[in-house]
Amino acid sequence: MAHMTTAVLAPAVPPPPRWAIRAAHAAALVTLPTGIWRLLLAAGHPAGYTDVGYAAMGFTGWSAVYVVGLSVASEALALLTLGLVRPWGVVLPRWIPLLGGRRIHPMAAVVPAGFGALTLTVLWMPFVAWWATPHPDMTALGNVIVGFLYLPLVAWGPLLGAVTLSYHRRRRVERPE
């Protein structure tokens, strides 16, 4: 008689609710306006600064590289939110060396995402009051435009927090009883 082996399958993870998918996509998009604005600065456009203000900021050389890197890093981090509603947030893609195909422990995603949500909320919440602070290095129109470009970042932390909570609730079903 042939010996039969059975694999123990992990319980399926319920699909994310529609609101969480939308919130994850929104979180991935909120960094775009400021990222594009920073890229303009790095490319030599004053983008709302006065000529004197732009010169004082020194967006050349390594400063320009930093501004581009900040934009790219911000968007990359924002895109990670999608992992909380996509299959690659449960099982690492096979193409990842050494770890591909492995299930992600829920807390390995929940803890950094929760910390990120809290940090982003604290970091960006002051931008709600952008217009209450004078910005003498900016033109009047530039001040208004930059305020609107940064305002979406206020939502980044709360959106990430809501998606993280949804992910945590969906992944709880995997725990053995």
Secondary structure in CASP SS format (residue, H / E / C, confidence):
PFRMAT SS
TARGET T0000
AUTHOR 0000-0000-0000
METHOD secondary structure of the structure
MODEL  1
M C 1.00
A C 1.00
H C 1.00
M C 1.00
T C 1.00
T C 1.00
A C 1.00
V C 1.00
L C 1.00
A C 1.00
P C 1.00
A C 1.00
V C 1.00
P C 1.00
P C 1.00
P C 1.00
P C 1.00
R H 1.00
W H 1.00
A H 1.00
I H 1.00
R H 1.00
A H 1.00
A H 1.00
H H 1.00
A H 1.00
A H 1.00
A H 1.00
L H 1.00
V C 1.00
T C 1.00
L H 1.00
P H 1.00
T H 1.00
G H 1.00
I H 1.00
W H 1.00
R H 1.00
L H 1.00
L H 1.00
L H 1.00
A H 1.00
A C 1.00
G C 1.00
H C 1.00
P C 1.00
A C 1.00
G C 1.00
Y E 1.00
T C 1.00
D H 1.00
V H 1.00
G H 1.00
Y H 1.00
A H 1.00
A H 1.00
M H 1.00
G C 1.00
F C 1.00
T C 1.00
G C 1.00
W H 1.00
S H 1.00
A H 1.00
V H 1.00
Y H 1.00
V H 1.00
V H 1.00
G H 1.00
L H 1.00
S H 1.00
V H 1.00
A H 1.00
S H 1.00
E H 1.00
A H 1.00
L H 1.00
A H 1.00
L H 1.00
L H 1.00
T H 1.00
L H 1.00
G H 1.00
L H 1.00
V C 1.00
R C 1.00
P H 1.00
W H 1.00
G H 1.00
V C 1.00
V E 1.00
L C 1.00
P C 1.00
R C 1.00
W C 1.00
I C 1.00
P C 1.00
L C 1.00
L C 1.00
G C 1.00
G C 1.00
R C 1.00
R E 1.00
I C 1.00
H C 1.00
P H 1.00
M H 1.00
A H 1.00
A H 1.00
V H 1.00
V H 1.00
P H 1.00
A H 1.00
G H 1.00
F H 1.00
G H 1.00
A H 1.00
L H 1.00
T H 1.00
L H 1.00
T H 1.00
V H 1.00
L H 1.00
W H 1.00
M H 1.00
P H 1.00
F H 1.00
V H 1.00
A H 1.00
W H 1.00
W H 1.00
A H 1.00
T C 1.00
P C 1.00
H C 1.00
P C 1.00
D C 1.00
M E 1.00
T C 1.00
A H 1.00
L H 1.00
G H 1.00
N H 1.00
V H 1.00
I H 1.00
V H 1.00
G H 1.00
F H 1.00
L H 1.00
Y H 1.00
L C 1.00
P C 1.00
L H 1.00
V H 1.00
A H 1.00
W H 1.00
G H 1.00
P H 1.00
L H 1.00
L H 1.00
G H 1.00
A H 1.00
V H 1.00
T H 1.00
L H 1.00
S H 1.00
Y H 1.00
H H 1.00
R H 1.00
R H 1.00
R H 1.00
R H 1.00
V H 1.00
E H 1.00
R C 1.00
P C 1.00
E C 1.00
END
